[in-house]
């Protein structure tokens, strides 16, 4: 029997097409890591590859592929044809539409692609377009409908009308909206949502946007402009971070020294929900809560007029707003947190005066609150400078009889 040398075996092995020998499901999985146009182009490799792209389970529609420099009209037609030519019975696990330029001026295509992806049972959907001064991608049309969508991320778009009503997305648990405009949106509705993040967005609605997500576990509402949204009850809430921007639509124009006058329409809650808490009502079941804002943003102090009891709150982080112009807000939050264990105050450097006025000291606010939590174990104060205002806060906190940790922070 003739013997084959190692060199001959190695040469024969190099000539074998081992990738094509893999099962179809594995090849479709590999294609899912390529940009969509690159994946389609593999149909030229061999007869075995001709139709594999039609049933791959992950689509990446972005600029990285072969035709990244092509015209917007061409790319729009390509993506539309690619979706229409998929195998009718094939399903999708994940769809990513991310492009750093606009396909064309007709933004209705984007919504059409999204609805088509959901009809293919997509479980994860990411949509990202650039916000441009003159060209903006609008996502409009009827509410999304899917029994399979679990995760949705939307960035750099303008959301309109019913796009954020997810009553027909029974499996949706994670929603992230970033760097977008919420225009003429009246509400965000979902019974299944567990995690919600709205970051660096602008809420361009005449009234307050209503967020109704009763089964939410975690909430991030960070650096959003416009009118602060109205939060409805969230009985399962564990962690919430609320950090609104300063916005003229949510400020008191009559108050003195950054305070709430208590008589103007904004302070009295004379808006579309007829008074009451804007944020605290929905946050009252949280276990871990971060409320940070500049002193000019008075929405937290306004909510203190109807302050609920934070019956499960264990960890609380507050910023500048709770100690300016006096300690009333801090005292109120502590009195309404009966099981609080950990308190952190994050304070900036004090200005010489507030709007050029000196605020009178209220001696009664320097005494230990009668209803202070008996569970309070740790107090931490983070500050840039230990100035007079920080000393006043430390003097108040020292009445609790609990060791206080002071941490210097950079500007």
Buried (B, 14 or more C-beta within 10 A) or exposed (E): EEEEEEEEEEEEEEEEEEEEEEEEEEBBBBBBEBBBBBBBBBBEEEEEBEEBBBBBBBBBBBBBBEBBEEEBEEBBBBBBEBBEEBEEEEBBBBBBBBBEEBBBEEBEBBBBBBBBBBEBBBBBBBBBBBBEEEBBBBBBBEBBBBEBBBBBBBBBBBBBBBBBBBBBBBEBBBBBBBBBBBBBBBBBBBEBBBBBBBBBBBBBBEEBBBBBBBBBBBBBBBBBBBBBBBBBBBEEBBBBBBBBBBBEEBBBEEBEBBBBBEEBEBBBBEBEBEEEBBBBBBBBBBBBBBBBBBBBBBBBBBBBBEBBEBEBBBBBBBBBBBBBBBBBBBBBBBBBBBBBBBBBBBBBEBEEEBBEEEBEEEEEBBEBBEEBBEEBEEBBBBBBBEEEBBEBBBEBBEEBEEEBEEEEEEE
